[in-house]
Amino acid sequence: MALRGTTRAATLLSLPAALCLVAAIPAAAHTGGHDSAPGNGSTTYQVDLEPLNDSKATGTAMLTLNDRALNVKIEATGLVPGQPHAQHIHGSTDGHDFRCPDASADKNGDGIVTTAEGLPMYGDINISLTTKGDTSKGSGLDVARMPVADQDGKVSYERTIEVSQQVADHIKDLHVVQHGIDPNGNGKYDFSKGKSELDPKLPQEATAPASCGMLAGAAVGSMPVGGVETGSGPAEQGGTSVLVASGSAALLGAGALSIVVWRRRSGSSAPVR
């Protein structure tokens, strides 16, 4: 992962024309410096999103922090066309050491690193990168407010979010994850890889991570310290992680809304409880 700072309000760099994919999920990354823009106190980070689960999804994210206002710009390609893609800022705000997962996270050996399998490596949600409304981890599965890839599998996203002081103080220790894969190549989410462990009404394909990129300061190649945190998200929205406590009311509410939207977009015939 190439990462560098910039001394001005940065615009998104053009995406690489092609990336070489490997069978194993990429874990390697490169960290670099970052600069505060002179005169306005803002700091901008660039992070390259690299494919997970052999998804072909790649992208570039630019995160500009000015006090507690975080502007997030993402240009991504190689995603499942016409499908919603949940995306989040994951990681720790209290010293835990998280990173983008590698193939060793696939504990059951089925060839897919699921969200639950990846959480011990990339950590809990701090921010849900929704298109509008709530950005807490409680909105992590609300695909009705997540960006939808166009017919070419591209997502363009921009939003400015007021973050907690913890996130502002530890922004360098966080990373971006996008979700939604299509391993059988049929152009939609289906149940070929089974049900999501987060909500059995959703396919595994809809919630499995597709790409990940780390910001400056995240430790590369080291194992997490202390496990997954469950409650250190933005100060304005607390509570237990919807991705860890999948039986919680927040998850069920988000799942019920998500499956309606997902079924409408994908034409799934999965039953809704």
Beta strands, then each sheet from edge to edge (+ up, - down):
strand 1: 5-6
strand 2: 43-51
strand 3: 58-66
strand 4: 69-77
strand 5: 87-91
strand 6: 125-128
strand 7: 155-162
strand 8: 174-179
strand 9: 209-214
sheet 1: 1+ 2- 3+ 4- 7+
sheet 2: 1+ 2- 9+ 8- 5+ 6-
end
